Structures are given as structure tokens and as C-alpha cells.
Amino acid sequence: MQQNRQYRSHRSNKLEHLLEAYLCGTLKHDDGARLEALLERDPGALEELFTQAIMDYELQRFLGQHRLVKSRTFLWIAACVVILVPLIMIGYLSINPQLGSVRLKSGNLIWQTADTNGSVASNVSSVLPENFRFRAMTQCLLELNDHSRLSVSPGCMGSLHCPQHGGKKLHITRGKLDLDISPQARPFQLSTPNARITVLGTQFRVTVTPTRQTRVDLQHGKLSIHSEHYQTTITSGYSATIDGHGNIRVISPRQKQQNIRLRWSWDEPPAPAGTDHLWQYGQYTQTAPGNSSPCLRSVLSDEGKDKFQHVAIRSSETLFTLQPGQKLIFRHTQQRFTRKPFKILVYTRDRKRGKTWYYSTYVPAGEPGQWHEDTVDFTRFSANSPDFPEDVPTQLKPGTPIDGIIILHPQPELEFYIDDLCVTSPRQ
């Protein structure tokens, strides 16, 4: 017992002198390297030195030597912090070798890193690297090391970077995914071709269309959104759309709840009576997984003179009854320049006469490759043909039942996307 106490006392004094010389810069390089190695192998020595420094401080303060020991105590504490913190980090990293990794909880994903020669297909429970590009083949669920979750829709493409020191970065080039992000020590950065989103901890959805338009729907939390020219912040329940010009449009919860969502009719509608000779059947297809917006392609008319395309929303029942102040919101993107406008028709069935009356108006096509929005007041719609009976109004009026909406755009070899079509509430 006596020998052990003497050994520990001698060892403590020796370490104390070595550490004091190390801090003063008088210790030889080789001795300093041996001291660092010793403290790294035996972290308990630091605790012992720290305890001894506190006892020394209390003793000297009792003896009236407070100022002298205060400087020595500061040196001891500084030494402990400088040496102990790296040791803790080394130990933490040694027991967490997968820090920064991503786990595929469900689905099939193809990924690639800068070091891989080809793509790698992964399935459930695969552990992915901290930096990779990916494409989702099916609905996938990714879980990050901080328990953040990404629900990735089929066809979604992008890249993910999860460094060990924090500051995750996600870039989406196409597709849709839902994000549930745990609180972050450093900001979680998400980017798309035309927007940059910063988040500390929230739940939201991001959609990037094939035409590189971005939409963000925030369930709860707070997001800061940046484009090339603008910046805004949205809170729980709000959404934002970013077009190709960097314009940001914020959509309030009231607008989202009260807009009447319209469903596409994927069967071709009959040619309406009273339309001009350009009207014929159109052809429309979905071109990308998870993209619900119809892509429209032109086809030859029966006369062989003009090419045009159309899409319809219709129902055996009334879609809605027109109210004062209601408007039609039409968002679209076309691929090439044209001066020809869209023609929009709405129709109502005259059940007494067994006929259908069509009303129409025109909206500009917008710039090619850019997201474009038109808000059309229903009072702009007028009779599409001159053969309306006298008792049938030639302008749309409140109280008129709307049974269908048709979008017609005559243009040779043109392709465009319908991004959204909805009807506002009467109060907007």
C-alpha cells in the first residue's frame, strides 16, 4: 500500500513537471511526443492532474497565495481542455464508424459515387456512403444517422452529402420527395435547379417538375428559400413555387384549402358543337414516373391543314357552380416559342334542351421553357359560337353550373406541360 502511494505520488509529480515544461515550451520535442502518447493511452492521468490542481489551488488560497495559483490553475484547466477534447472525439468516432452514413430502409435505389466505375443497385437495409448520387427506382425510404427521414418517389434524381462534421446537403434535379428533418447542429441545405432551401428541423415536401420548376409544401416548421434574385421565409402550412426566372410565389393555407382541385379526364372528350374547324381530338401522355401533369403533343386535324392539341376536365356531374369573384388559375410550361395563345373553353349542359353551351377566352402562351401562370376571371368568357338562343346568356354569370373545362392550343409540333389548374374560392 505504502509503495503504491509513493509510486502514484512520484508519477503525479513527474507528470506535473513534464506538463508544465510542455506548456512553457521548454520540453524537448521527443519528450513532448511521448507525453502526448502517454496521455492518449491513459486519459485517467488527466483526471488525476486536474484533481491535484484543484487541491493545490484550495491549499494555496488558504495560505494567501491566491494570485499565483490562479494562473497555474488556468494553465492546468487549459491543458485539460486542449488534450481531453480531442481524446473524447477520437473515442466517439471509434465507436461510431458509420457516422454520416445513410441507410436504405425500404425500396430500390441506384446510386453512384466518384470512386465507383458504375452504378450500384441497393435494396432494403443497405448502408450507403456519405456522398453519392442516386435515382429511385421505386418508392424509397432513406434514414440518416441523425434519424432524419427522406421518402423518395419513383424517378426522383439527385445527390446527397452527409459529412461527419455535420452540414448535410441534398440536391434534387427531378422528382418529388418528403422530408422529415431532425433538429440540426448545422443547417441542412437542400437545393434544386432554381432554389436553395435552408432548414434546421422541419417536415416538408419538395417537387421538381421535368421543366425544372420547384414547389415546396411545408407541413410544420420554418424554411428559408432563396432563388437567384429573391428570398423569402415560409412557416407551417404555407407553400411556395419557384419558376425558371427565380420568381417565388407564396401560397397561403387558405388558398390551398379553398381552391377547387380539378381532375384530368384521360379519355378523349367529344368534339364540342359550335367550335371552329381547328377542333379535333388531341393526344396527351404522362412522360415521367410520379409526374401527374399531362404532357400534350400536337396531332394532325382531319383536314390536314393544322396541328393542335387539347386536354379536358369533365364529369358526368357538375364540377362546380360559378360564384361571384371566382377565377381560373392556369399554370403551364411550353417547350418552344410561339405567338399563338391558349384557348380555354368551359361548358355547361342545358338539360332542358339537351344541348351543351360553350364559352371561351384566350390566354398568352408565355416564354418557352419557363413556368407561366394566368389568373382568368370567369367574366372574360363569352359565347364560343353565334348561334346561342336569345334566352341563353352570351357571358358567363354567377349561378351557371360548370360541367367541364377544355384547354386548346393550335401549334405545329409543340409540346407543353400543364402544371396546375384550379378554381379559386369566391372570396379570393
QUIZIBEL-V483671 format. One record per residue. N is the residue number from 0. RES is the residue in three letters. SS is DSSP state (a for helix, b for strand, c for the rest). PHI is phi in whole degrees, 0 to 359 (* if undefined). NEAR is the number of other C-alpha atoms within 10 Angstrom. Layout:
n:N res:RES ss:SS phi:PHI near:NEAR
n:N res:RES ss:SS phi:PHI near:NEAR
This chain:
n:0 res:MET ss:c phi:* near:6
n:1 res:GLN ss:a phi:298 near:6
n:2 res:GLN ss:a phi:294 near:8
n:3 res:ASN ss:a phi:297 near:9
n:4 res:ARG ss:a phi:295 near:10
n:5 res:GLN ss:a phi:296 near:11
n:6 res:TYR ss:a phi:296 near:12
n:7 res:ARG ss:a phi:295 near:12
n:8 res:SER ss:a phi:295 near:12
n:9 res:HIS ss:a phi:298 near:12
n:10 res:ARG ss:a phi:295 near:12
n:11 res:SER ss:a phi:295 near:16
n:12 res:ASN ss:a phi:297 near:14
n:13 res:LYS ss:a phi:296 near:12
n:14 res:LEU ss:a phi:297 near:18
n:15 res:GLU ss:a phi:298 near:16
n:16 res:HIS ss:a phi:293 near:12
n:17 res:LEU ss:a phi:298 near:18
n:18 res:LEU ss:a phi:293 near:20
n:19 res:GLU ss:a phi:297 near:17
n:20 res:ALA ss:a phi:294 near:15
n:21 res:TYR ss:a phi:296 near:19
n:22 res:LEU ss:a phi:288 near:15
n:23 res:CYS ss:a phi:279 near:10
n:24 res:GLY ss:c phi:82 near:11
n:25 res:THR ss:c phi:263 near:11
n:26 res:LEU ss:c phi:280 near:17
n:27 res:LYS ss:c phi:298 near:12
n:28 res:HIS ss:a phi:300 near:11
n:29 res:ASP ss:a phi:295 near:8
n:30 res:ASP ss:a phi:294 near:13
n:31 res:GLY ss:a phi:295 near:18
n:32 res:ALA ss:a phi:296 near:12
n:33 res:ARG ss:a phi:293 near:12
n:34 res:LEU ss:a phi:295 near:17
n:35 res:GLU ss:a phi:299 near:14
n:36 res:ALA ss:a phi:295 near:11
n:37 res:LEU ss:a phi:296 near:13
n:38 res:LEU ss:a phi:292 near:16
n:39 res:GLU ss:a phi:290 near:18
n:40 res:ARG ss:a phi:282 near:11
n:41 res:ASP ss:c phi:230 near:11
n:42 res:PRO ss:c phi:299 near:15
n:43 res:GLY ss:a phi:298 near:11
n:44 res:ALA ss:a phi:297 near:16
n:45 res:LEU ss:a phi:295 near:19
n:46 res:GLU ss:a phi:299 near:13
n:47 res:GLU ss:a phi:296 near:12
n:48 res:LEU ss:a phi:294 near:20
n:49 res:PHE ss:a phi:296 near:17
n:50 res:THR ss:a phi:297 near:13
n:51 res:GLN ss:a phi:297 near:16
n:52 res:ALA ss:a phi:295 near:20
n:53 res:ILE ss:a phi:295 near:15
n:54 res:MET ss:a phi:298 near:12
n:55 res:ASP ss:a phi:297 near:15
n:56 res:TYR ss:a phi:298 near:21
n:57 res:GLU ss:a phi:297 near:15
n:58 res:LEU ss:a phi:295 near:14
n:59 res:GLN ss:a phi:293 near:16
n:60 res:ARG ss:a phi:295 near:15
n:61 res:PHE ss:a phi:296 near:10
n:62 res:LEU ss:c phi:273 near:9
n:63 res:GLY ss:c phi:88 near:11
n:64 res:GLN ss:c phi:247 near:13
n:65 res:HIS ss:a phi:297 near:14
n:66 res:ARG ss:a phi:294 near:12
n:67 res:LEU ss:a phi:297 near:12
n:68 res:VAL ss:a phi:285 near:19
n:69 res:LYS ss:a phi:301 near:15
n:70 res:SER ss:a phi:293 near:11
n:71 res:ARG ss:a phi:295 near:15
n:72 res:THR ss:a phi:297 near:18
n:73 res:PHE ss:a phi:300 near:12
n:74 res:LEU ss:a phi:296 near:17
n:75 res:TRP ss:a phi:298 near:23
n:76 res:ILE ss:a phi:296 near:14
n:77 res:ALA ss:a phi:299 near:13
n:78 res:ALA ss:a phi:297 near:18
n:79 res:CYS ss:a phi:298 near:16
n:80 res:VAL ss:a phi:295 near:13
n:81 res:VAL ss:a phi:298 near:11
n:82 res:ILE ss:a phi:268 near:15
n:83 res:LEU ss:a phi:287 near:17
n:84 res:VAL ss:a phi:298 near:11
n:85 res:PRO ss:a phi:300 near:12
n:86 res:LEU ss:a phi:296 near:16
n:87 res:ILE ss:a phi:297 near:13
n:88 res:MET ss:a phi:296 near:10
n:89 res:ILE ss:a phi:297 near:13
n:90 res:GLY ss:a phi:295 near:11
n:91 res:TYR ss:a phi:294 near:12
n:92 res:LEU ss:a phi:292 near:13
n:93 res:SER ss:a phi:292 near:11
n:94 res:ILE ss:a phi:263 near:9
n:95 res:ASN ss:c phi:232 near:10
n:96 res:PRO ss:c phi:292 near:10
n:97 res:GLN ss:c phi:262 near:16
n:98 res:LEU ss:c phi:303 near:20
n:99 res:GLY ss:c phi:92 near:20
n:100 res:SER ss:c phi:276 near:19
n:101 res:VAL ss:b phi:234 near:26
n:102 res:ARG ss:b phi:246 near:20
n:103 res:LEU ss:b phi:272 near:21
n:104 res:LYS ss:b phi:277 near:17
n:105 res:SER ss:b phi:201 near:18
n:106 res:GLY ss:c phi:95 near:20
n:107 res:ASN ss:c phi:238 near:20
n:108 res:LEU ss:b phi:227 near:26
n:109 res:ILE ss:b phi:254 near:16
n:110 res:TRP ss:b phi:224 near:22
n:111 res:GLN ss:b phi:206 near:19
n:112 res:THR ss:c phi:245 near:17
n:113 res:ALA ss:c phi:293 near:9
n:114 res:ASP ss:c phi:269 near:7
n:115 res:THR ss:c phi:269 near:10
n:116 res:ASN ss:c phi:284 near:8
n:117 res:GLY ss:c phi:221 near:10
n:118 res:SER ss:c phi:281 near:14
n:119 res:VAL ss:b phi:239 near:12
n:120 res:ALA ss:b phi:267 near:15
n:121 res:SER ss:b phi:239 near:16
n:122 res:ASN ss:c phi:237 near:15
n:123 res:VAL ss:c phi:303 near:15
n:124 res:SER ss:c phi:73 near:13
n:125 res:SER ss:c phi:288 near:16
n:126 res:VAL ss:b phi:260 near:17
n:127 res:LEU ss:b phi:260 near:19
n:128 res:PRO ss:c phi:289 near:19
n:129 res:GLU ss:c phi:277 near:19
n:130 res:ASN ss:b phi:216 near:21
n:131 res:PHE ss:b phi:200 near:19
n:132 res:ARG ss:b phi:262 near:18
n:133 res:PHE ss:b phi:213 near:21
n:134 res:ARG ss:b phi:215 near:23
n:135 res:ALA ss:b phi:276 near:21
n:136 res:MET ss:c phi:273 near:18
n:137 res:THR ss:c phi:226 near:16
n:138 res:GLN ss:c phi:296 near:17
n:139 res:CYS ss:b phi:239 near:22
n:140 res:LEU ss:b phi:238 near:22
n:141 res:LEU ss:b phi:253 near:24
n:142 res:GLU ss:b phi:240 near:19
n:143 res:LEU ss:b phi:274 near:21
n:144 res:ASN ss:c phi:294 near:16
n:145 res:ASP ss:c phi:264 near:15
n:146 res:HIS ss:c phi:75 near:14
n:147 res:SER ss:c phi:294 near:18
n:148 res:ARG ss:b phi:233 near:21
n:149 res:LEU ss:b phi:239 near:19
n:150 res:SER ss:b phi:259 near:19
n:151 res:VAL ss:b phi:256 near:25
n:152 res:SER ss:c phi:281 near:22
n:153 res:PRO ss:c phi:302 near:22
n:154 res:GLY ss:c phi:88 near:19
n:155 res:CYS ss:c phi:291 near:25
n:156 res:MET ss:b phi:231 near:22
n:157 res:GLY ss:b phi:176 near:18
n:158 res:SER ss:b phi:217 near:18
n:159 res:LEU ss:b phi:227 near:18
n:160 res:HIS ss:b phi:232 near:20
n:161 res:CYS ss:c phi:238 near:21
n:162 res:PRO ss:c phi:292 near:15
n:163 res:GLN ss:c phi:294 near:15
n:164 res:HIS ss:c phi:273 near:10
n:165 res:GLY ss:c phi:93 near:16
n:166 res:GLY ss:c phi:83 near:15
n:167 res:LYS ss:c phi:290 near:20
n:168 res:LYS ss:b phi:227 near:17
n:169 res:LEU ss:b phi:233 near:18
n:170 res:HIS ss:b phi:240 near:19
n:171 res:ILE ss:b phi:245 near:23
n:172 res:THR ss:b phi:262 near:20
n:173 res:ARG ss:b phi:193 near:23
n:174 res:GLY ss:b phi:104 near:25
n:175 res:LYS ss:b phi:229 near:23
n:176 res:LEU ss:b phi:208 near:21
n:177 res:ASP ss:b phi:257 near:20
n:178 res:LEU ss:b phi:238 near:20
n:179 res:ASP ss:b phi:236 near:18
n:180 res:ILE ss:c phi:261 near:21
n:181 res:SER ss:c phi:289 near:17
n:182 res:PRO ss:c phi:307 near:15
n:183 res:GLN ss:c phi:247 near:16
n:184 res:ALA ss:c phi:289 near:11
n:185 res:ARG ss:c phi:236 near:12
n:186 res:PRO ss:c phi:302 near:16
n:187 res:PHE ss:b phi:274 near:20
n:188 res:GLN ss:b phi:256 near:16
n:189 res:LEU ss:b phi:237 near:18
n:190 res:SER ss:b phi:227 near:21
n:191 res:THR ss:b phi:232 near:22
n:192 res:PRO ss:c phi:302 near:17
n:193 res:ASN ss:c phi:224 near:19
n:194 res:ALA ss:b phi:206 near:25
n:195 res:ARG ss:b phi:229 near:17
n:196 res:ILE ss:b phi:238 near:22
n:197 res:THR ss:b phi:245 near:17
n:198 res:VAL ss:b phi:217 near:21
n:199 res:LEU ss:c phi:259 near:18
n:200 res:GLY ss:c phi:177 near:20
n:201 res:THR ss:c phi:192 near:20
n:202 res:GLN ss:b phi:230 near:21
n:203 res:PHE ss:b phi:202 near:23
n:204 res:ARG ss:b phi:236 near:18
n:205 res:VAL ss:b phi:236 near:24
n:206 res:THR ss:b phi:233 near:24
n:207 res:VAL ss:b phi:241 near:24
n:208 res:THR ss:c phi:283 near:19
n:209 res:PRO ss:c phi:302 near:16
n:210 res:THR ss:c phi:268 near:19
n:211 res:ARG ss:c phi:65 near:22
n:212 res:GLN ss:c phi:264 near:25
n:213 res:THR ss:b phi:246 near:28
n:214 res:ARG ss:b phi:231 near:22
n:215 res:VAL ss:b phi:239 near:23
n:216 res:ASP ss:b phi:244 near:20
n:217 res:LEU ss:b phi:260 near:22
n:218 res:GLN ss:b phi:282 near:18
n:219 res:HIS ss:b phi:205 near:16
n:220 res:GLY ss:c phi:113 near:16
n:221 res:LYS ss:b phi:209 near:20
n:222 res:LEU ss:b phi:232 near:22
n:223 res:SER ss:b phi:253 near:14
n:224 res:ILE ss:b phi:245 near:21
n:225 res:HIS ss:b phi:237 near:20
n:226 res:SER ss:c phi:241 near:21
n:227 res:GLU ss:c phi:296 near:12
n:228 res:HIS ss:c phi:241 near:10
n:229 res:TYR ss:c phi:229 near:12
n:230 res:GLN ss:b phi:214 near:15
n:231 res:THR ss:b phi:208 near:14
n:232 res:THR ss:b phi:234 near:14
n:233 res:ILE ss:b phi:240 near:20
n:234 res:THR ss:b phi:241 near:16
n:235 res:SER ss:c phi:308 near:17
n:236 res:GLY ss:c phi:90 near:17
n:237 res:TYR ss:c phi:273 near:22
n:238 res:SER ss:b phi:231 near:22
n:239 res:ALA ss:b phi:214 near:19
n:240 res:THR ss:b phi:240 near:20
n:241 res:ILE ss:b phi:236 near:25
n:242 res:ASP ss:c phi:270 near:22
n:243 res:GLY ss:c phi:294 near:20
n:244 res:HIS ss:c phi:273 near:13
n:245 res:GLY ss:c phi:87 near:19
n:246 res:ASN ss:c phi:289 near:17
n:247 res:ILE ss:b phi:250 near:21
n:248 res:ARG ss:b phi:243 near:13
n:249 res:VAL ss:b phi:266 near:16
n:250 res:ILE ss:b phi:248 near:16
n:251 res:SER ss:c phi:279 near:15
n:252 res:PRO ss:a phi:301 near:12
n:253 res:ARG ss:a phi:295 near:12
n:254 res:GLN ss:a phi:296 near:16
n:255 res:LYS ss:a phi:293 near:16
n:256 res:GLN ss:a phi:284 near:11
n:257 res:GLN ss:a phi:264 near:15
n:258 res:ASN ss:c phi:294 near:19
n:259 res:ILE ss:b phi:272 near:16
n:260 res:ARG ss:b phi:282 near:14
n:261 res:LEU ss:c phi:250 near:16
n:262 res:ARG ss:c phi:260 near:13
n:263 res:TRP ss:c phi:287 near:16
n:264 res:SER ss:b phi:263 near:15
n:265 res:TRP ss:c phi:275 near:14
n:266 res:ASP ss:c phi:267 near:12
n:267 res:GLU ss:c phi:288 near:15
n:268 res:PRO ss:c phi:283 near:17
n:269 res:PRO ss:c phi:290 near:9
n:270 res:ALA ss:c phi:295 near:10
n:271 res:PRO ss:c phi:288 near:15
n:272 res:ALA ss:c phi:289 near:13
n:273 res:GLY ss:c phi:85 near:16
n:274 res:THR ss:c phi:273 near:15
n:275 res:ASP ss:c phi:283 near:10
n:276 res:HIS ss:c phi:290 near:10
n:277 res:LEU ss:c phi:286 near:18
n:278 res:TRP ss:c phi:287 near:21
n:279 res:GLN ss:c phi:211 near:22
n:280 res:TYR ss:c phi:289 near:18
n:281 res:GLY ss:c phi:253 near:21
n:282 res:GLN ss:b phi:225 near:17
n:283 res:TYR ss:b phi:218 near:20
n:284 res:THR ss:b phi:219 near:12
n:285 res:GLN ss:c phi:272 near:13
n:286 res:THR ss:c phi:250 near:13
n:287 res:ALA ss:c phi:221 near:17
n:288 res:PRO ss:c phi:302 near:13
n:289 res:GLY ss:c phi:79 near:16
n:290 res:ASN ss:c phi:264 near:18
n:291 res:SER ss:c phi:272 near:15
n:292 res:SER ss:c phi:278 near:20
n:293 res:PRO ss:c phi:289 near:20
n:294 res:CYS ss:b phi:263 near:20
n:295 res:LEU ss:b phi:255 near:23
n:296 res:ARG ss:b phi:235 near:20
n:297 res:SER ss:c phi:282 near:22
n:298 res:VAL ss:b phi:225 near:22
n:299 res:LEU ss:b phi:290 near:17
n:300 res:SER ss:c phi:282 near:17
n:301 res:ASP ss:c phi:298 near:13
n:302 res:GLU ss:c phi:286 near:10
n:303 res:GLY ss:c phi:74 near:8
n:304 res:LYS ss:c phi:264 near:9
n:305 res:ASP ss:c phi:230 near:16
n:306 res:LYS ss:b phi:244 near:22
n:307 res:PHE ss:b phi:201 near:23
n:308 res:GLN ss:b phi:209 near:27
n:309 res:HIS ss:b phi:202 near:24
n:310 res:VAL ss:b phi:217 near:25
n:311 res:ALA ss:b phi:228 near:22
n:312 res:ILE ss:b phi:239 near:20
n:313 res:ARG ss:b phi:211 near:22
n:314 res:SER ss:c phi:205 near:14
n:315 res:SER ss:c phi:291 near:7
n:316 res:GLU ss:c phi:254 near:11
n:317 res:THR ss:c phi:291 near:13
n:318 res:LEU ss:c phi:294 near:19
n:319 res:PHE ss:b phi:194 near:15
n:320 res:THR ss:b phi:258 near:13
n:321 res:LEU ss:c phi:297 near:19
n:322 res:GLN ss:c phi:244 near:17
n:323 res:PRO ss:c phi:302 near:15
n:324 res:GLY ss:c phi:85 near:14
n:325 res:GLN ss:c phi:289 near:20
n:326 res:LYS ss:b phi:226 near:22
n:327 res:LEU ss:b phi:257 near:17
n:328 res:ILE ss:b phi:257 near:16
n:329 res:PHE ss:b phi:235 near:19
n:330 res:ARG ss:b phi:246 near:16
n:331 res:HIS ss:b phi:207 near:20
n:332 res:THR ss:b phi:220 near:26
n:333 res:GLN ss:b phi:245 near:22
n:334 res:GLN ss:c phi:267 near:14
n:335 res:ARG ss:c phi:226 near:15
n:336 res:PHE ss:c phi:288 near:12
n:337 res:THR ss:c phi:207 near:15
n:338 res:ARG ss:c phi:268 near:10
n:339 res:LYS ss:c phi:279 near:14
n:340 res:PRO ss:c phi:275 near:16
n:341 res:PHE ss:b phi:285 near:18
n:342 res:LYS ss:b phi:249 near:17
n:343 res:ILE ss:b phi:249 near:21
n:344 res:LEU ss:b phi:244 near:23
n:345 res:VAL ss:b phi:238 near:24
n:346 res:TYR ss:b phi:225 near:22
n:347 res:THR ss:b phi:228 near:20
n:348 res:ARG ss:b phi:271 near:18
n:349 res:ASP ss:b phi:268 near:12
n:350 res:ARG ss:c phi:289 near:8
n:351 res:LYS ss:c phi:288 near:6
n:352 res:ARG ss:c phi:271 near:7
n:353 res:GLY ss:c phi:73 near:7
n:354 res:LYS ss:b phi:235 near:11
n:355 res:THR ss:b phi:236 near:14
n:356 res:TRP ss:b phi:253 near:21
n:357 res:TYR ss:b phi:251 near:25
n:358 res:TYR ss:b phi:238 near:21
n:359 res:SER ss:b phi:219 near:22
n:360 res:THR ss:b phi:205 near:19
n:361 res:TYR ss:b phi:239 near:17
n:362 res:VAL ss:b phi:227 near:16
n:363 res:PRO ss:c phi:292 near:14
n:364 res:ALA ss:c phi:282 near:22
n:365 res:GLY ss:c phi:87 near:21
n:366 res:GLU ss:c phi:285 near:15
n:367 res:PRO ss:c phi:292 near:14
n:368 res:GLY ss:c phi:75 near:19
n:369 res:GLN ss:c phi:241 near:18
n:370 res:TRP ss:c phi:292 near:24
n:371 res:HIS ss:b phi:227 near:19
n:372 res:GLU ss:b phi:232 near:19
n:373 res:ASP ss:b phi:235 near:16
n:374 res:THR ss:b phi:250 near:15
n:375 res:VAL ss:b phi:247 near:18
n:376 res:ASP ss:b phi:285 near:16
n:377 res:PHE ss:a phi:294 near:23
n:378 res:THR ss:a phi:290 near:15
n:379 res:ARG ss:a phi:285 near:13
n:380 res:PHE ss:c phi:283 near:20
n:381 res:SER ss:b phi:230 near:17
n:382 res:ALA ss:b phi:305 near:21
n:383 res:ASN ss:c phi:277 near:21
n:384 res:SER ss:c phi:216 near:15
n:385 res:PRO ss:c phi:277 near:8
n:386 res:ASP ss:c phi:263 near:10
n:387 res:PHE ss:c phi:288 near:14
n:388 res:PRO ss:c phi:297 near:8
n:389 res:GLU ss:c phi:295 near:7
n:390 res:ASP ss:c phi:273 near:6
n:391 res:VAL ss:c phi:257 near:11
n:392 res:PRO ss:c phi:298 near:12
n:393 res:THR ss:c phi:270 near:19
n:394 res:GLN ss:b phi:239 near:14
n:395 res:LEU ss:c phi:293 near:23
n:396 res:LYS ss:c phi:231 near:14
n:397 res:PRO ss:c phi:305 near:13
n:398 res:GLY ss:c phi:97 near:11
n:399 res:THR ss:c phi:284 near:14
n:400 res:PRO ss:b phi:285 near:19
n:401 res:ILE ss:b phi:262 near:19
n:402 res:ASP ss:c phi:257 near:19
n:403 res:GLY ss:b phi:187 near:23
n:404 res:ILE ss:b phi:228 near:24
n:405 res:ILE ss:b phi:233 near:19
n:406 res:ILE ss:b phi:249 near:18
n:407 res:LEU ss:b phi:236 near:21
n:408 res:HIS ss:b phi:218 near:25
n:409 res:PRO ss:b phi:283 near:19
n:410 res:GLN ss:c phi:196 near:19
n:411 res:PRO ss:c phi:299 near:16
n:412 res:GLU ss:c phi:52 near:13
n:413 res:LEU ss:c phi:258 near:19
n:414 res:GLU ss:b phi:233 near:16
n:415 res:PHE ss:b phi:213 near:23
n:416 res:TYR ss:b phi:244 near:22
n:417 res:ILE ss:b phi:269 near:19
n:418 res:ASP ss:b phi:276 near:20
n:419 res:ASP ss:b phi:194 near:15
n:420 res:LEU ss:b phi:212 near:22
n:421 res:CYS ss:b phi:209 near:18
n:422 res:VAL ss:b phi:243 near:21
n:423 res:THR ss:c phi:285 near:21
n:424 res:SER ss:c phi:285 near:20
n:425 res:PRO ss:c phi:299 near:13
n:426 res:ARG ss:c phi:278 near:10
n:427 res:GLN ss:c phi:271 near:12
